[in-house]
Amino acid sequence: MEEDLMQQEESSDSGNSSSSPFNSPLRSTRLPIQRSNVCSRAYFVVVMVFFHVYILNVIALLLYVHYNNGPGELVNGDRASSASVSEGGGPLTHPAPPSGEPHEEDYSQSFSLPRIEGIRVGHVQHLSLVSDRTHEMKTLSLKPLLFEIPGFLSEEECRVVVQLAQLKGLMGSQMTAPSQGQEDSNQPLLSLSTEEVFSLLDLNQDGMLQKQEIVSHSRSRDGTWLSPDNLRQILTGLEACPTGMLNLEEFRRVYDVSQRPGQERNGKLQTQFKQRNKHTWLYQGLGSHHVLHTLRNRVTSLTRLPSALVDVSEPLQVIRYEHGDFGNAHYDSSPSHSETTCAHTRLAGNTSALTEVSCRYLTVLFYLSSVEEGGETTFPVADNRTYDEQALVQDGVDLTDTQETCGRGNLRLKPTAGTALLWYNHLSDGRGWMGELDEYSLHGDCPVKRGVKWVANSWVNVDPDHQQQARYQRLVDQRHRAKSGMEEHYQPLSHSDLHQDL
């Protein structure tokens, strides 16, 4: 019996041992295989998520760099370093400008107009404009895009600019409002009757005025006998006629309205731009005072525009406002019309235009002195939700008249010596070039009540026509190279010979 029991136990043990290799391994190995598959899939998903996030971050970074630095540089690169806009970083380093004369297609492909981002009103950016300090730039408004840079000029630089202006000599403004005690004579701009003007414009004497006849009688802005506003009023009336022509009676209605400044036109109060001050122009190129040359380079760094564009813009305008002096609200630049041409590029154009206008992409205004009372720079419609010319007339008073309504402006800035203002006169066209005139850039100067106000305007001229600006830049570059060749062939000119009065 004992032997039989031992044999049964051995047989059961052997049965268990024979079954364990078949059943147990299957149960023990199936679960690890499932865990391995789950882990592999989870690891793959995590890796792909991180990979896509990384790619999106790279694309976002490239877009940020592209839209903040602009797609390219202007002709021959920048001689002055651009301002590094950061939260307290050092100045950026730039490669040396390429040598050699650019080809014709390079002029059109290398043009770009980068814009500084305002972010929001009150936002502060840090600029590295000079080697020994960092400037703060504060966003004052988004419509127009307006910035304030305290301490842009040192006290010594302000003094030098004022002294150079006094040495050059200041002239009275061409558009001066009548002084106190004088009446505003609302005399017509021409001492001719409406019939005489109509006859002068009617070239073929057919009794009908066509657009080409009006255009052919235009003059440049320093010799015109019809102001741009008069011409625009006449052309607007002509385009409103179904026939596209004006007879004498239709012309009389349009012309009489255009000759009455300060009267109502189409239900809106319109006034001529008036100002009273004294001003002069200071050349900033080669041979100029080192302070003027330094300021131009600093403007290039501030705006991040190509130096080749800034260097060929208008000279520095210095203005002195004494007691009671002012400037009515106006635009520094002009809207683009088919009948106008930019004054700075007219030599590069091949067609005649109705009149010349100022084309200024942006304005950099320097306060050269502080004012005890009055003299604020006012932006009447800054950051309005909408813009409407009719809104400029409130209770029968025109908000562009800073003598009467300066206190009603949305934004008023008190002059502080050394502070600079930067604003864009034009919107972007969405393709890196200058677009339409920003109507919110309307600004003026409140009357000075106590003290003397000194300011300077630095404008950057840009033609809305991309190709026209390219032709102008190419023409300037060719003349510069021809002049450089002459100077190398003959003996160098003295400092006084290089100085130019504009």
LUMBA-15196 format. One record per residue (C-alpha): y, z, x; chain. Coordinates in Angstrom, 2 decimals, decimal comma. Each point is the difference from the previous one (the first is absolute). Layout:
<rs>
{{Y; Z; X}; "A"}
...
</rs>
This chain:
<rs>
{{0,00; 0,00; 0,00}; "A"}
{{2,40; 0,91; 2,74}; "A"}
{{-0,76; -3,26; 1,75}; "A"}
{{0,58; -1,92; -3,25}; "A"}
{{3,38; 1,73; -0,54}; "A"}
{{1,07; -0,71; 3,55}; "A"}
{{-0,98; -3,65; -0,41}; "A"}
{{2,01; -0,23; -3,27}; "A"}
{{3,07; 1,54; 1,68}; "A"}
{{-0,32; -2,37; 2,92}; "A"}
{{-0,37; -2,93; -2,40}; "A"}
{{3,10; 1,12; -1,95}; "A"}
{{1,94; 0,42; 3,24}; "A"}
{{-1,07; -3,40; 1,13}; "A"}
{{0,96; -1,41; -3,41}; "A"}
{{3,44; 1,54; 0,23}; "A"}
{{0,42; -1,23; 3,53}; "A"}
{{-1,05; -3,47; -1,03}; "A"}
{{2,42; -0,11; -2,90}; "A"}
{{3,01; 1,41; 1,85}; "A"}
{{0,46; -2,96; 2,30}; "A"}
{{0,22; -2,29; -3,05}; "A"}
{{2,11; 2,03; -2,48}; "A"}
{{2,13; 2,33; 2,08}; "A"}
{{1,58; -2,57; 2,33}; "A"}
{{1,08; -2,18; -2,93}; "A"}
{{1,81; 2,89; -1,64}; "A"}
{{1,54; 1,21; 3,26}; "A"}
{{1,25; -3,38; 1,21}; "A"}
{{1,36; -1,43; -3,27}; "A"}
{{2,83; 2,55; -0,32}; "A"}
{{1,39; -0,47; 3,57}; "A"}
{{0,09; -3,78; -0,59}; "A"}
{{2,10; 0,51; -3,14}; "A"}
{{2,39; 2,39; 1,76}; "A"}
{{0,45; -2,49; 2,83}; "A"}
{{0,89; -2,81; -2,42}; "A"}
{{2,56; 2,16; -1,82}; "A"}
{{1,61; 1,11; 3,25}; "A"}
{{0,19; -3,55; 1,30}; "A"}
{{1,68; -1,25; -3,15}; "A"}
{{2,52; 2,85; -0,07}; "A"}
{{0,83; -0,54; 3,67}; "A"}
{{0,53; -3,73; -0,63}; "A"}
{{2,32; 0,67; -2,95}; "A"}
{{2,09; 2,49; 1,99}; "A"}
{{0,30; -2,41; 2,93}; "A"}
{{1,11; -2,87; -2,23}; "A"}
{{2,59; 2,16; -1,77}; "A"}
{{1,52; 1,09; 3,31}; "A"}
{{-0,08; -3,60; 1,25}; "A"}
{{1,89; -1,31; -3,05}; "A"}
{{2,54; 2,81; 0,21}; "A"}
{{0,58; -0,85; 3,66}; "A"}
{{0,53; -3,69; -0,79}; "A"}
{{2,47; 0,84; -2,78}; "A"}
{{1,95; 2,30; 2,33}; "A"}
{{0,20; -2,74; 2,63}; "A"}
{{1,31; -2,51; -2,56}; "A"}
{{2,54; 2,49; -1,33}; "A"}
{{1,22; 0,71; 3,55}; "A"}
{{0,41; -3,70; 0,76}; "A"}
{{1,97; -0,54; -3,22}; "A"}
{{2,22; 3,00; 0,78}; "A"}
{{0,78; -1,29; 3,49}; "A"}
{{0,62; -3,51; -1,32}; "A"}
{{2,47; 0,95; -2,71}; "A"}
{{1,83; 2,61; 2,09}; "A"}
{{0,43; -2,04; 3,18}; "A"}
{{0,36; -3,49; -1,51}; "A"}
{{-2,15; -3,03; 0,66}; "A"}
{{1,79; -1,14; 3,11}; "A"}
{{3,03; 0,00; 2,23}; "A"}
{{2,91; -2,38; 0,25}; "A"}
{{0,80; -2,46; 2,72}; "A"}
{{-0,71; 1,17; 3,55}; "A"}
{{-1,05; 3,48; -1,08}; "A"}
{{2,13; 3,14; -0,03}; "A"}
{{2,00; 1,16; 2,95}; "A"}
{{0,59; 3,37; -1,56}; "A"}
{{-2,84; 2,27; -0,97}; "A"}
{{-0,62; 0,59; -3,67}; "A"}
{{0,46; 3,40; -1,53}; "A"}
{{-3,19; 1,93; -0,34}; "A"}
{{-0,05; 1,43; -3,50}; "A"}
{{-2,25; 2,99; 0,10}; "A"}
{{-0,10; 3,68; -0,70}; "A"}
{{1,35; 0,96; 3,39}; "A"}
{{-1,58; -2,38; 2,52}; "A"}
{{1,35; -1,56; 3,18}; "A"}
{{1,42; -3,49; 0,34}; "A"}
{{-2,38; -2,91; -0,23}; "A"}
{{-0,52; -2,28; 2,97}; "A"}
{{0,20; -3,75; -0,42}; "A"}
{{-1,33; -2,81; 2,15}; "A"}
{{2,40; -2,19; 1,92}; "A"}
{{1,35; -2,95; -1,96}; "A"}
{{-1,75; -3,29; 0,68}; "A"}
{{1,77; -2,48; 2,21}; "A"}
{{0,53; -3,66; -0,64}; "A"}
{{1,71; -1,91; -2,74}; "A"}
{{-1,74; 0,25; -3,38}; "A"}
{{-1,11; -3,12; -1,76}; "A"}
{{1,59; -1,05; -3,27}; "A"}
{{-2,86; 1,26; -2,12}; "A"}
{{0,16; 3,37; 1,76}; "A"}
{{3,47; 0,60; -1,44}; "A"}
{{-1,21; -0,21; -3,57}; "A"}
{{-3,27; 1,84; 0,52}; "A"}
{{1,46; 2,92; 1,99}; "A"}
{{2,70; 0,98; -2,51}; "A"}
{{-0,49; 3,22; -1,94}; "A"}
{{2,22; 2,67; -1,52}; "A"}
{{-1,74; 3,38; 0,05}; "A"}
{{1,35; 2,66; -2,35}; "A"}
{{0,04; 3,76; 0,37}; "A"}
{{-1,88; 1,80; -2,76}; "A"}
{{2,08; 2,47; -2,00}; "A"}
{{-3,05; 1,86; -1,40}; "A"}
{{2,11; 2,19; -2,33}; "A"}
{{3,50; 1,42; -0,26}; "A"}
{{0,37; 2,87; 2,47}; "A"}
{{-2,82; -1,18; 2,27}; "A"}
{{0,77; 0,59; 3,70}; "A"}
{{-1,34; -2,19; 2,80}; "A"}
{{0,35; 0,61; 3,72}; "A"}
{{1,32; -2,77; 2,23}; "A"}
{{-0,15; -0,38; 3,77}; "A"}
{{3,16; -2,03; 0,58}; "A"}
{{1,07; 1,48; 3,33}; "A"}
{{-1,98; 1,57; 2,79}; "A"}
{{1,47; 3,50; -0,12}; "A"}
{{-0,17; 0,84; -3,71}; "A"}
{{-1,61; -0,71; -3,37}; "A"}
{{2,04; -1,01; -3,03}; "A"}
{{-0,77; 0,83; -3,60}; "A"}
{{0,34; -2,69; -2,65}; "A"}
{{0,24; 1,16; -3,62}; "A"}
{{-0,57; -2,20; -3,04}; "A"}
{{3,02; 0,29; -2,30}; "A"}
{{-1,00; -2,54; -2,67}; "A"}
{{-2,63; -2,62; -0,72}; "A"}
{{2,28; -2,33; -1,98}; "A"}
{{1,51; -1,09; 2,32}; "A"}
{{-2,25; 1,04; 2,87}; "A"}
{{2,49; 2,31; 1,74}; "A"}
{{-0,45; 2,30; 3,00}; "A"}
{{2,19; 2,55; 1,81}; "A"}
{{-0,34; 0,67; 3,75}; "A"}
{{2,12; 2,97; 1,18}; "A"}
{{1,05; -0,02; 3,65}; "A"}
{{-0,65; -3,74; 0,43}; "A"}
{{3,11; -0,16; 2,21}; "A"}
{{1,19; 2,64; 2,41}; "A"}
{{3,54; 1,35; -0,11}; "A"}
{{0,83; -1,95; 3,17}; "A"}
{{-1,34; -3,26; -1,46}; "A"}
{{2,11; 0,44; -3,14}; "A"}
{{3,10; 0,59; 2,12}; "A"}
{{-0,63; -3,08; 2,16}; "A"}
{{-0,49; -2,31; -2,99}; "A"}
{{3,24; 1,23; -1,61}; "A"}
{{1,91; -0,47; 3,26}; "A"}
{{-1,38; -3,52; 0,48}; "A"}
{{1,08; -0,89; -3,54}; "A"}
{{3,49; 1,34; 0,63}; "A"}
{{0,18; -1,91; 3,27}; "A"}
{{-1,12; -3,20; -1,71}; "A"}
{{2,52; 0,45; -2,79}; "A"}
{{-0,59; 0,47; -3,72}; "A"}
{{1,12; -2,35; -2,76}; "A"}
{{0,65; 0,64; -3,66}; "A"}
{{-2,60; -0,98; -2,57}; "A"}
{{0,29; -3,45; -1,53}; "A"}
{{-0,71; 1,41; -3,46}; "A"}
{{2,52; 2,81; -0,47}; "A"}
{{0,69; 1,81; -3,22}; "A"}
{{3,65; 0,56; -0,93}; "A"}
{{1,38; 3,22; 1,35}; "A"}
{{1,33; 2,77; -2,18}; "A"}
{{3,15; -0,99; -1,83}; "A"}
{{-0,98; -3,67; -0,03}; "A"}
{{-1,39; -1,72; -3,06}; "A"}
{{-3,12; -2,05; 0,10}; "A"}
{{1,44; -3,42; -0,69}; "A"}
{{-3,05; -1,78; -1,54}; "A"}
{{1,54; -3,27; 1,12}; "A"}
{{-2,35; -3,01; 0,02}; "A"}
{{-1,57; -0,75; 3,35}; "A"}
{{1,41; -3,53; -0,11}; "A"}
{{3,55; -1,07; -0,85}; "A"}
{{-1,37; -3,04; -1,85}; "A"}
{{-0,48; -0,56; -3,68}; "A"}
{{-3,47; -0,30; -1,47}; "A"}
{{0,57; -3,71; -0,64}; "A"}
{{0,99; -0,55; 3,64}; "A"}
{{-3,09; 1,80; 1,27}; "A"}
{{-2,20; -2,02; -2,36}; "A"}
{{1,57; -3,23; 1,22}; "A"}
{{-0,52; 0,98; 3,66}; "A"}
{{-3,67; 0,75; -0,61}; "A"}
{{-0,61; -3,12; -2,10}; "A"}
{{-0,60; -2,43; 2,86}; "A"}
{{-0,82; -3,09; -2,04}; "A"}
{{2,66; 0,82; -2,61}; "A"}
{{-2,41; -0,51; -2,90}; "A"}
{{1,19; 3,11; -1,82}; "A"}
{{-3,30; 1,84; 0,61}; "A"}
{{-0,84; 2,48; 2,76}; "A"}
{{-3,44; -0,18; 1,61}; "A"}
{{-1,59; 2,49; 2,36}; "A"}
{{0,24; -2,29; 3,01}; "A"}
{{3,75; -0,40; -0,52}; "A"}
{{0,51; 3,75; 0,11}; "A"}
{{-2,19; 0,34; 3,08}; "A"}
{{1,83; -2,75; 1,87}; "A"}
{{3,33; 1,84; -0,35}; "A"}
{{-1,27; 3,25; 1,48}; "A"}
{{1,09; 1,31; 3,37}; "A"}
{{-1,34; 2,60; 2,39}; "A"}
{{0,89; 3,56; -0,89}; "A"}
{{2,97; 0,11; 2,42}; "A"}
{{1,61; -3,09; -1,56}; "A"}
{{-1,17; -0,07; -3,59}; "A"}
{{2,51; -0,43; -2,79}; "A"}
{{-2,49; 1,18; -2,61}; "A"}
{{-1,71; 3,31; 0,72}; "A"}
{{-3,81; 0,19; -0,14}; "A"}
{{0,30; 2,03; -3,20}; "A"}
{{2,19; -2,69; -1,61}; "A"}
{{-2,42; -2,71; 1,04}; "A"}
{{-2,99; 1,93; -1,27}; "A"}
{{1,73; 0,56; -3,36}; "A"}
{{0,78; -3,70; -0,32}; "A"}
{{-3,53; -1,04; 0,96}; "A"}
{{-1,49; 2,52; -2,44}; "A"}
{{2,10; -1,48; -2,79}; "A"}
{{-0,99; -3,51; 1,03}; "A"}
{{-3,71; 0,82; -0,01}; "A"}
{{0,35; 1,55; -3,45}; "A"}
{{1,18; -3,31; -1,46}; "A"}
{{-2,78; -2,13; -1,49}; "A"}
{{1,48; -3,15; 1,57}; "A"}
{{0,27; 1,55; 3,47}; "A"}
{{3,68; -0,99; 0,13}; "A"}
{{3,34; 1,57; -0,92}; "A"}
{{2,86; -1,66; -1,81}; "A"}
{{3,55; 1,33; 0,29}; "A"}
{{-0,24; 2,41; -2,95}; "A"}
{{-3,33; 1,47; 1,22}; "A"}
{{1,34; 0,25; 3,54}; "A"}
{{3,14; 1,76; -1,24}; "A"}
{{-2,07; 2,75; -1,65}; "A"}
{{-2,17; 0,54; 3,07}; "A"}
{{2,82; -0,26; 2,51}; "A"}
{{2,40; 2,31; -1,81}; "A"}
{{-2,64; 2,73; -0,12}; "A"}
{{-0,78; -0,41; 3,72}; "A"}
{{3,71; 0,38; 0,85}; "A"}
{{0,47; 3,35; -1,75}; "A"}
{{-1,25; 2,80; 2,28}; "A"}
{{-0,28; 3,37; -1,69}; "A"}
{{-0,36; -1,56; -3,45}; "A"}
{{-3,10; 0,05; -2,16}; "A"}
{{-2,56; -2,76; 0,59}; "A"}
{{-2,86; -0,28; -2,42}; "A"}
{{0,60; 3,58; -1,15}; "A"}
{{-0,09; 1,43; 3,52}; "A"}
{{2,89; 1,29; 2,06}; "A"}
{{0,21; -1,90; 3,27}; "A"}
{{2,29; 0,83; 2,90}; "A"}
{{0,72; -1,67; 3,28}; "A"}
{{-1,28; 1,79; 3,06}; "A"}
{{2,90; 1,97; 1,44}; "A"}
{{0,28; 2,04; 3,13}; "A"}
{{2,68; 1,47; 2,20}; "A"}
{{-0,77; 0,74; 3,62}; "A"}
{{0,37; -1,34; 3,51}; "A"}
{{-2,86; -1,48; 1,97}; "A"}
{{-1,04; -1,92; 3,10}; "A"}
{{-3,12; -1,57; 1,50}; "A"}
{{-1,68; 1,03; 3,25}; "A"}
{{-2,32; -2,33; 1,90}; "A"}
{{-3,29; 1,67; 1,03}; "A"}
{{-1,67; -2,62; 2,18}; "A"}
{{-0,02; -0,58; 3,75}; "A"}
{{3,17; 1,21; 1,67}; "A"}
{{0,85; 2,49; -2,75}; "A"}
{{0,45; 3,72; 0,52}; "A"}
{{-3,30; 1,72; 0,73}; "A"}
{{0,44; 2,28; -3,03}; "A"}
{{0,25; -3,00; -2,33}; "A"}
{{-3,01; -1,63; 1,62}; "A"}
{{-1,96; 3,26; -0,26}; "A"}
{{0,83; 0,32; -3,70}; "A"}
{{-1,30; -3,50; -0,70}; "A"}
{{-3,27; 0,78; 1,77}; "A"}
{{-0,26; 3,24; -1,96}; "A"}
{{0,45; -1,90; -3,26}; "A"}
{{-2,82; -2,30; 1,08}; "A"}
{{-2,24; 3,00; 0,59}; "A"}
{{1,01; 1,63; -3,29}; "A"}
{{-0,57; -3,07; -2,17}; "A"}
{{-3,08; -1,20; 1,97}; "A"}
{{1,37; -3,53; -0,34}; "A"}
{{-0,35; -2,52; 2,86}; "A"}
{{2,81; 0,30; 2,52}; "A"}
{{0,48; -3,76; -0,01}; "A"}
{{1,01; 0,32; -3,66}; "A"}
{{2,26; 3,01; 0,44}; "A"}
{{1,73; -1,38; 3,10}; "A"}
{{1,29; -3,13; -1,78}; "A"}
{{1,32; 1,89; -3,04}; "A"}
{{3,62; 0,87; -0,71}; "A"}
{{2,03; 2,10; 2,45}; "A"}
{{0,62; 3,66; -0,74}; "A"}
{{2,70; 0,50; -2,62}; "A"}
{{2,12; 3,14; 0,49}; "A"}
{{2,14; 1,20; -2,93}; "A"}
{{2,73; 2,63; -0,22}; "A"}
{{0,84; 1,60; -3,36}; "A"}
{{3,23; 1,97; -0,18}; "A"}
{{1,33; 2,11; -2,86}; "A"}
{{-0,57; -1,82; -3,30}; "A"}
{{-2,06; -2,81; 1,54}; "A"}
{{-3,14; -0,98; -1,88}; "A"}
{{-2,47; -2,79; -0,72}; "A"}
{{-1,18; -0,96; -3,48}; "A"}
{{-3,74; -0,21; -0,63}; "A"}
{{-1,43; -3,27; 1,30}; "A"}
{{-3,07; -1,61; 1,59}; "A"}
{{-0,18; -0,61; 3,74}; "A"}
{{-2,14; -3,10; -0,55}; "A"}
{{-0,09; -2,80; -2,55}; "A"}
{{-2,59; -1,33; -2,44}; "A"}
{{-1,66; -3,27; 0,88}; "A"}
{{1,24; -3,05; -1,89}; "A"}
{{-0,61; -3,69; 0,46}; "A"}
{{3,73; -0,62; 0,38}; "A"}
{{0,48; 2,56; 2,80}; "A"}
{{-0,95; 0,17; 3,65}; "A"}
{{-0,13; 2,90; 2,41}; "A"}
{{3,05; 0,14; 2,26}; "A"}
{{-1,99; 0,87; 3,12}; "A"}
{{-2,47; -2,90; -0,27}; "A"}
{{2,28; -2,74; -1,34}; "A"}
{{0,07; -1,75; 3,40}; "A"}
{{-3,77; -0,44; -0,17}; "A"}
{{0,12; -1,56; -3,47}; "A"}
{{0,09; -3,71; -0,70}; "A"}
{{1,43; 0,13; -3,51}; "A"}
{{3,35; 1,03; -1,39}; "A"}
{{0,24; 2,95; -2,37}; "A"}
{{2,46; 1,26; -2,54}; "A"}
{{1,13; 2,99; 2,02}; "A"}
{{-1,06; 2,29; 2,82}; "A"}
{{-1,18; 3,51; -0,74}; "A"}
{{-1,08; 3,00; 2,04}; "A"}
{{-3,77; 0,43; 0,30}; "A"}
{{-0,70; 3,52; 1,23}; "A"}
{{-3,54; 1,30; -0,21}; "A"}
{{0,99; 3,60; 0,67}; "A"}
{{2,96; 2,21; 0,85}; "A"}
{{0,21; 2,78; 2,57}; "A"}
{{3,19; 2,02; -0,53}; "A"}
{{1,23; 2,44; 2,68}; "A"}
{{2,34; 2,87; -0,80}; "A"}
{{2,27; 0,26; 3,05}; "A"}
{{1,99; 2,96; -1,34}; "A"}
{{-0,21; 2,74; -2,57}; "A"}
{{2,45; 0,12; -2,90}; "A"}
{{1,63; 3,15; -1,28}; "A"}
{{0,11; -1,14; -3,62}; "A"}
{{-1,00; -3,18; -1,82}; "A"}
{{-1,23; -3,18; 1,64}; "A"}
{{-3,57; 0,29; -1,31}; "A"}
{{-2,30; -3,01; -0,04}; "A"}
{{-1,10; -0,45; -3,59}; "A"}
{{-2,97; -1,85; -1,49}; "A"}
{{0,86; -0,15; -3,73}; "A"}
{{-3,41; -1,13; -1,29}; "A"}
{{-2,38; 1,37; 2,65}; "A"}
{{-3,43; 0,83; -1,43}; "A"}
{{0,97; -0,96; -3,53}; "A"}
{{-3,09; -0,62; -2,08}; "A"}
{{1,34; -3,44; -0,89}; "A"}
{{2,97; -2,09; 1,08}; "A"}
{{2,41; -1,52; -2,49}; "A"}
{{3,48; -1,29; 0,78}; "A"}
{{1,20; 1,22; -3,37}; "A"}
{{-0,92; 3,54; 1,05}; "A"}
{{2,66; -0,23; 2,72}; "A"}
{{2,62; 0,22; -2,73}; "A"}
{{0,16; 3,49; -1,52}; "A"}
{{2,69; 0,93; -2,51}; "A"}
{{1,95; -3,09; 0,99}; "A"}
{{0,01; 0,95; 3,70}; "A"}
{{-1,65; -2,13; 2,65}; "A"}
{{-2,24; 2,07; 2,29}; "A"}
{{0,62; -2,45; 2,84}; "A"}
{{3,61; 1,25; 0,10}; "A"}
{{-0,43; 2,79; 2,53}; "A"}
{{3,64; 1,03; -0,30}; "A"}
{{-0,61; 1,17; -3,55}; "A"}
{{-3,73; 0,66; -0,34}; "A"}
{{-1,27; 1,06; 3,42}; "A"}
{{-1,24; 3,31; -1,36}; "A"}
{{-2,28; -1,75; -2,51}; "A"}
{{-2,20; -1,67; 2,62}; "A"}
{{-3,67; 0,94; 0,01}; "A"}
{{0,00; 0,63; 3,75}; "A"}
{{2,96; 1,05; 2,18}; "A"}
{{-0,24; 0,64; 3,73}; "A"}
{{2,61; 1,94; 1,92}; "A"}
{{0,89; -1,49; 3,42}; "A"}
{{-1,31; 1,99; 2,94}; "A"}
{{0,70; -1,16; 3,53}; "A"}
{{-3,10; -1,40; 1,72}; "A"}
{{-2,03; -0,51; -3,20}; "A"}
{{-1,37; -3,46; -0,80}; "A"}
{{-1,04; -1,51; -3,34}; "A"}
{{-2,52; -2,81; -0,30}; "A"}
{{-0,62; -1,95; -3,18}; "A"}
{{-1,56; -3,33; -0,92}; "A"}
{{2,26; -2,43; -1,84}; "A"}
{{-2,94; -2,19; -1,03}; "A"}
{{-3,45; 0,53; -1,40}; "A"}
{{-3,10; -1,37; 1,68}; "A"}
{{-1,39; -3,31; -1,21}; "A"}
{{-3,55; 1,38; 0,35}; "A"}
{{-0,77; -2,29; 2,93}; "A"}
{{1,84; 1,81; 2,78}; "A"}
{{3,37; -1,65; -0,54}; "A"}
{{3,30; 0,68; -1,76}; "A"}
{{-0,07; -0,15; -3,78}; "A"}
{{2,59; 0,40; -2,75}; "A"}
{{3,16; 2,07; 0,31}; "A"}
{{-0,64; 3,64; -0,85}; "A"}
{{2,52; 0,69; -2,77}; "A"}
{{-0,36; 3,73; 0,57}; "A"}
{{1,62; -0,39; 3,46}; "A"}
{{3,42; -0,05; -1,68}; "A"}
{{2,19; 2,41; 1,99}; "A"}
{{3,62; 0,86; 0,71}; "A"}
{{2,33; 2,39; 1,81}; "A"}
{{1,84; 2,76; -1,81}; "A"}
{{3,70; 0,49; 0,82}; "A"}
{{0,74; 2,19; 3,00}; "A"}
{{1,93; 3,05; -1,18}; "A"}
{{0,43; 1,87; 3,25}; "A"}
{{-0,74; -1,07; 3,55}; "A"}
{{-0,97; -3,36; 1,54}; "A"}
{{-3,31; -1,75; -0,50}; "A"}
{{-1,50; -2,21; 2,72}; "A"}
{{-3,19; -1,95; -0,72}; "A"}
{{-1,85; -2,95; 1,54}; "A"}
{{-2,26; -2,55; -1,66}; "A"}
{{-2,92; -1,66; 1,78}; "A"}
{{-1,49; -2,83; -2,05}; "A"}
{{-3,17; -2,00; 0,63}; "A"}
{{0,43; -3,58; -1,22}; "A"}
{{-2,99; -1,79; -1,49}; "A"}
{{-0,11; -3,27; -1,91}; "A"}
{{-2,16; 0,08; -3,17}; "A"}
{{-1,20; -3,46; 1,03}; "A"}
{{-2,74; 0,73; 2,54}; "A"}
{{0,20; -3,42; 1,63}; "A"}
{{3,79; 0,05; 0,16}; "A"}
{{-0,09; 3,30; 1,90}; "A"}
{{-2,65; -1,45; 2,34}; "A"}
{{2,20; -3,02; 0,76}; "A"}
{{2,95; 2,29; 0,64}; "A"}
{{-2,01; 2,22; 2,36}; "A"}
{{-1,24; -3,07; 1,87}; "A"}
{{3,56; -1,33; 0,32}; "A"}
{{1,29; 3,33; 1,32}; "A"}
{{-2,89; 0,23; 2,45}; "A"}
{{0,67; -3,52; 1,32}; "A"}
{{3,70; 0,74; 0,49}; "A"}
{{-0,80; 3,26; 1,72}; "A"}
{{-2,35; -1,76; 2,42}; "A"}
{{2,58; -2,72; 0,67}; "A"}
{{2,65; 2,63; 0,72}; "A"}
{{-2,38; 1,91; 2,26}; "A"}
{{-0,64; -3,18; 1,96}; "A"}
{{3,72; -0,57; 0,45}; "A"}
{{0,52; 3,56; 1,23}; "A"}
{{-2,80; -0,37; 2,53}; "A"}
{{1,46; -3,28; 1,28}; "A"}
{{3,53; 1,33; 0,37}; "A"}
{{1,21; 3,36; 1,29}; "A"}
{{-0,52; 3,00; -2,28}; "A"}
{{2,73; 0,79; -2,49}; "A"}
{{1,93; 3,23; 0,12}; "A"}
{{-0,30; 2,71; -2,63}; "A"}
{{3,26; -1,02; -1,66}; "A"}
{{-1,10; -3,64; -0,18}; "A"}
{{-3,24; 0,95; -1,73}; "A"}
{{1,79; 2,09; -2,64}; "A"}
{{0,49; -1,88; -3,26}; "A"}
{{2,42; 0,84; -2,79}; "A"}
{{-1,29; -0,88; -3,44}; "A"}
</rs>
